[in-house]
Amino acid sequence: MLRRVQIGNCRVTYYAEGDPSYPAILFLHGFMGDCHEFKQAIAGLSKRFYCVAIDLMGHGQTCFIKQFSQNAVMVDQQEYYYTIQANADLVIKFLDFLRLDYCFLIGYSLGGRLALYLTLHFSQYFHKVVLESASAGLRTDAERSDRLAKDQQLAARLENEDFRQFLENWYQQPIFDSLRSHPDFPELLEQRLNNSPYQLAKSLRNLSTGMQPSLWEDLHKIEIPLLLLAGELDPKFVKINQQMEQLTKCSQLQIAPNCGHNIHFENTELFVEKIQAFFSK
């Protein structure tokens, strides 16, 4: 069921399925996703878990609520709402609103970076965490500067190009080769079109890995059990997650065979199986 709630200056949209008395899982989608990102996986997991998926800022229908009073929030302050810090604060306020003070957490790609940030800064809220095709950010200022410049160019394209054409070009990246061959890929593409390209551009500028502080130096502090998932056909993220596993105390890396960057979509049954096994231990 799709629901909406106002939290501060934000209107948050989320999707929930399952019995609220079951152990809860919070799902965080990737870039250009929304709260329906994990819908197929939730259909299986909701038999044993209360599944809650949120639209992150700039995605789906979650948005900043404009104010017209004398206390109106300035434009530069509005931009802050799209940063990783502000998204993390919004997620925690959202959990407080739902009174989910201790839950499981799953994050995919961009949502995985946010999930890792939450794990480091709000560990008391989470029992176990799954990071799918995620990273700890970029290690150096030079890498971050280069990535930010590229993401700013992409953001400008989002604002000025035909959105469907942008999506089709986006998914031509080698990282999505296996995803494009999936029979349900056209359906995924249509779902992406429900986003606002202008809001996505704001997210890209402010939630870019070029803006995110590196989390590599803090990985050794994590004491929450982590499941790192990477697709066999996504060698870049296999390597990143191998490095992350070496730097964390309570993590395990599992490589999904015949999958690329989006494991939960490419092989939902395998994804659900791995999640149930990890959360049930």
C-alpha positions, 0 to 999 in steps of 0.5 A: 500500500502506498502511503504519504506522511509529512516529516518537517519540510518534506513529504515522504512517500513509502510503500509497506507490505506484510504484518506490522507485528513481523520483524521489519525491513527498511528498503532503500532504492538506487538512483532513479528508483523509487519505493517500488524498486524492491516490489518483486522481492517484497512480495516474497519477503513480506510473508515473514517480514514487515517490509517498508520501502521509502522514496528517497529525496528527489525520487518518486513522490518524496519532495521538499515542501515549498514555504511561502511565509517569512520563514521560507527556506532559502534555495541553498538550504533546500539543496541540503535536503538532497545530501547524504546527511539530510537523507540519513536524517530524514530516514531516521525521522521516518523510522521514529514516526513509524516507531521502528526503533530496531529493524533490518536494513537493505540498500541498493547502489545509491541506497547502499551508500546511504545504508552504509552511512546510516550503519556508521552514524545510527547503528542503534536502529539496525539489527543487520544490514544488506548492501547490494552493489554498494560502495564506501565512496571515493577515497581521494579528493581528486577522485571525488572532484572528477566524479562530481564534475561528471555528475554535474554534466549528467544533471544538466543533461537530465534537465535539458534532454528528453527523459526517455532518451536519457534513460535509454542512454543511461542503461547502455552502460556496460554495468547494465548489460545483463539487466538490459537482457532481462525480459522485464527490463521494459517494465523497469524502464517505464517505472523509472519514467515516474520520476521527475528529471529535475528532482533527479538532477538535484539528487545527482548533484548533492548525493553524488559520490563526489559529494559524499565523504569517504567512509572507507576509513570508518569501516573497521568501526562497524559491529553490525553484521553486514551482508555484501552482495555483488553480481558476478557480471559486475567486476568493478563492484565485486572488487570494491566489495572484496576490499570492503569485506577485508576492512569490516569485522562482521561482514560476509561477501556473496557473489550472485552468479549470472547477475550484474549490478541489479541482483534483486531484479535480475534474479529475485528468487536468489535475492530473497533466498539470500536475504531470508538466510542472512536475516534468519541466522 
